Amino acid sequence: MTPFWLIIALLSPFAESDDCPGAAKLYGRIEVVESFADCEVQAVESFPDLRVQLVDSFADDPGECQMVENFPDYTVTFVESFPDVKIEYVDSFPGPTD
């Protein structure tokens, strides 16, 4: 009989970690990738979790995102269904909709 701690130790590298910060804390330098992203997002036009404003610099508040190709704070991938966060692009008043 295999000890319980050995099973946990063997399966721990395969455990999925949830690195997505959620709508309240998603801001900063964002890189769009095809796979192995921190967060999966879906762009919608109604009922978003987060209103996103794209900025050129100083993305310091929730909803403000600076798109980069190097040294991101978070990586995202766009999906059509089952996202971690639904976003809507806006020109003003970014932030969570809660």
N, C-alpha and C positions, 0 to 999 in steps of 0.2 A: 504494500500500500504506500503510495507516494504521499509524503507530508504536505500539508496544506501550504506551508510557507514556500516550499519548492515550486509548487504550481503558480503561486502569485509571482515569485521571482522570475520564472520563465515567461510568463505572460505580460509582465510589466513593460517591456520594450514595445509591445504591440498595442498598448492601451492608447486610445485616442485622447489627445489633450485638446481642450477647448480654449484656443488662444484669442478668439474673437472678443473684443472688449464690450460689445453691445452698443446700442444706439446712443447711450448717454456719454460714452467715452471714446467714440470713434472720431478722431480728428488727427491732424498732423500730416506728415509726409506719407503718402499712400502710393504703392506701386501695384499696378494691375498685372497679374500673372495668370498663366493657364492652369497650373496645378500646384498643389501643396501650399495653398493660401492660408493665412491666418483666419480669414473671414470670407464667407460667401454672401454676396449682396445681389439684390434684384432691384433694378430701376423700375419704379412704378410712377403713375401719374395721379393716383389717389390712395389715401389711407397709408402713408409711409410711416415707418418708425422713426426716420431721421430725415430732416431737410438738409441737403448738402449744398454748400456754396463753394465753388472752385476758386481758389485764391492763388496769387503768384508767390507770396511769401507770408510768413508769420501766421501759420495755421494753428492758432493757440486756443481756440474755443471749440466746443463740440459742434460738429457739422461743417467746420471749415477744413477743407482738404486741399493740399498742394500735391499735384500729381508729379511723381519723380520716377527716375529709372535706376537710381542708386541710393543706397543707405536709407531705406524706408523705415518708418515707425511700424507700419502694418502693411501686409500684402493682402490684396483682395482678388477674388475671381467673380465674374458675373455669371449668374445662373438664371434659369427660367422658372425653376420651382424649388420649393423648400429652402429658402435663403435663411441665413442667420439674421440679417437685417434688410428691411425694405427701405430704399432711399428714393427721394425725389429731389431733382436738381432745382435750385432756386437762385434768384439774383440777390435776395436780401432775406434777413431774418433766418439764418440757419440754426439748426439745433434739433433736439429730440421733440417729438410731438406729444409726449406724455403730459 
